[in-house]
């Protein structure tokens, strides 16, 4: 992905500029579960998940233009109709684009760890934003969280549980790999090498 030149056409620009939630049924052309991924990266998870679940309306944010545009290009090339990629910062757009109780599931996988202490304020899982994300989920909504950095995994899980998300395995517990779930590109590599991945499948309540 990194060697692919930047495609000239922005993706999701019209959606990113909206000041209120759109009619997602009109955006996708069909009704169904609405799911959000924050930081889709190279799109390995988003593309395969959408391929396996064509009934899901999937919105993926990615702030890196090269990745965002390439993922949407690949979706269009392979006829994946249920994915919309938006290039931009999810922290600024999600509050405008998703109404309270509108999401069936949230996905956050392998977020930037921000190793330097001075930069950790840039981490996506801040207490206020985690609490806000919970309000966007339906009562039956779920949060899929994965990372390969144990310190960030424990911090992130603690923030989510403090924000009110329920861990069905108990506070602080991580979930084992489920062979039926879709692994991201990075996770597939770790499944081969044996490097640990910390997973949490949380519920709104």
Beta strands, then each sheet from edge to edge (+ up, - down):
strand 1: 34-38
strand 2: 57-62
strand 3: 83-87
strand 4: 103-109
strand 5: 137-147
strand 6: 166-167
strand 7: 198-203
sheet 1: 3+ 2+ 1+ 4+ 5+ 7- 6+
end
